[in-house]
Amino acid sequence: MARKSAESLAVVPVTDLPSRMNPPEFLPLNEAEVWRAVVATKPLDWFQADSAPILTEYCRAVVMCNRLADMIEVASPEDLHNLLIDRDREAKRVAQLAVKMRLTQQSRYTPMASSTAAKAPSAGKVWQFGT
């Protein structure tokens, strides 16, 4: 078998590079923005096609929770109680779905590791800060 030249070894062939999962076409713009923001915080292979339905529901819940919060700001005293109940229910739904998709810090740490991480200094890497 012949040796490969240095030139051929220096070039890395580009194959199908992994990419972030795009939001479904049917998602409204505000829900698609939540989708992109969540997907951008995780490694490329974190979400697979089987995660799409639960991630879709998470995005819907986040947007609804925000809508309810806006409605609470301008609500009349008569409507306030029901809106607070609805927002609380939606916030619980957001939290539950986030845990299911392992988006929360709680899902990434054991209790002992969490304690250790909390005590560690929070100095970031140089490239994480602006100039």
C-alpha positions in Angstrom: 0.0 0.0 0.0 1.4 3.4 -1.0 2.1 6.1 1.5 -0.2 9.2 1.6 1.4 12.5 0.8 1.8 15.2 3.4 -0.6 17.4 1.4 -3.4 14.8 1.5 -2.9 14.3 5.2 -3.0 18.0 5.9 -6.5 18.4 4.5 -9.4 17.1 6.6 -12.3 16.1 4.4 -15.6 17.8 5.3 -18.4 15.4 5.8 -21.8 15.9 7.3 -21.0 18.2 10.2 -23.4 18.0 13.1 -25.7 21.0 13.4 -28.2 22.3 15.9 -31.8 21.0 15.6 -34.0 23.7 14.0 -37.4 24.5 15.3 -40.4 22.9 13.5 -41.9 25.1 10.8 -45.3 25.3 12.6 -43.8 27.0 15.7 -44.7 30.7 16.0 -41.7 33.1 15.9 -41.6 33.7 19.7 -41.7 30.0 20.4 -39.0 29.4 17.8 -36.8 32.0 19.5 -37.1 30.1 22.8 -36.3 26.9 20.9 -33.1 28.4 19.4 -32.0 29.9 22.7 -32.4 26.6 24.5 -30.7 24.5 21.8 -27.8 26.9 21.7 -27.0 26.3 25.3 -26.4 22.6 24.9 -23.9 20.5 23.0 -24.7 19.8 19.3 -25.9 16.2 20.0 -28.0 17.0 23.1 -31.3 17.1 21.3 -32.3 14.4 18.9 -35.5 14.1 16.7 -37.2 12.2 19.6 -36.7 15.3 21.8 -38.6 17.6 19.4 -42.2 17.1 20.9 -41.1 17.7 24.5 -38.9 20.7 23.5 -41.9 22.1 21.5 -44.1 21.9 24.6 -41.4 23.5 26.7 -41.2 26.4 24.3 -45.0 26.8 24.3 -45.0 26.8 28.1 -42.3 29.4 28.4 -44.1 31.7 26.0 -47.4 31.2 27.8 -45.8 31.9 31.1 -44.4 35.1 29.7 -47.8 36.1 28.4 -49.4 35.4 31.7 -46.8 37.5 33.5 -47.5 40.4 31.1 -51.3 40.0 31.7 -50.7 40.0 35.5 -48.9 43.4 35.2 -52.1 45.1 33.9 -54.8 42.8 35.5 -57.7 44.1 37.4 -58.0 43.0 41.0 -60.9 40.7 39.9 -58.7 38.9 37.3 -55.5 38.8 39.3 -56.1 35.7 41.3 -57.0 33.5 38.4 -54.0 34.8 36.4 -51.6 34.0 39.2 -53.0 30.5 39.4 -52.6 30.0 35.7 -49.0 31.4 35.7 -48.1 29.2 38.6 -49.4 26.2 36.8 -47.5 27.1 33.7 -44.3 27.8 35.6 -44.5 24.4 37.1 -45.0 22.9 33.6 -41.9 24.8 32.4 -39.8 23.4 35.4 -41.1 19.9 34.9 -40.3 19.8 31.2 -36.8 21.4 31.8 -36.0 18.6 34.3 -37.2 16.0 31.8 -34.9 17.3 29.2 -32.0 17.8 31.7 -31.8 21.5 31.2 -31.6 22.4 34.8 -28.4 22.4 36.9 -30.1 20.0 39.3 -30.1 17.4 36.6 -26.4 17.8 35.9 -25.0 17.4 39.4 -25.2 14.9 42.2 -25.8 16.5 45.6 -22.1 16.1 46.5 -20.9 17.5 43.1 -23.3 20.3 43.4 -21.9 21.3 46.8 -18.4 21.2 45.4 -19.3 23.2 42.3 -21.0 25.9 44.5 -17.8 26.3 46.5 -15.6 26.6 43.5 -14.7 30.1 42.3 -16.7 31.2 39.3 -13.9 32.5 37.2 -14.7 31.9 33.5 -12.4 31.3 30.7 -10.7 34.3 29.0 -12.8 34.0 25.8 -16.1 34.1 27.7 -15.6 37.8 28.6 -15.6 40.9 26.5 -12.6 43.1 26.1 
